[in-house]
Amino acid sequence: MKIDMSPEAISKRLKIVNELRRTCLSLANSSAGKEILKKFSANIKSVQRTSQSLGR
């Protein structure tokens, strides 16, 4: 399988990754995201890293 490395294909992939990143960050700030943080608070290091990356 060959990966398309044309400038257009790379730009499209970067845009998609950016959209997914923004979606994940907005979900993390939602009530559902806060509920998940409470539910999995045993993973304190991961929760702390996530909170720091969100600027909390």
Secondary structure as the mmCIF struct_conf table of DSSP 4:
data_model
#
loop_
_struct_conf.conf_type_id
_struct_conf.id
_struct_conf.beg_label_comp_id
_struct_conf.beg_label_asym_id
_struct_conf.beg_label_seq_id
_struct_conf.end_label_comp_id
_struct_conf.end_label_asym_id
_struct_conf.end_label_seq_id
BEND BEND1 SER A 6 SER A 6
HELX_RH_AL_P HELX_RH_AL_P1 PRO A 7 ALA A 28
TURN_TY1_P TURN_TY1_P1 ASN A 29 ASN A 29
BEND BEND2 SER A 30 SER A 30
HELX_RH_AL_P HELX_RH_AL_P2 SER A 31 LYS A 39
TURN_TY1_P TURN_TY1_P2 PHE A 40 ALA A 42
HELX_RH_AL_P HELX_RH_AL_P3 ILE A 44 LEU A 54
TURN_TY1_P TURN_TY1_P3 GLY A 55 GLY A 55
#
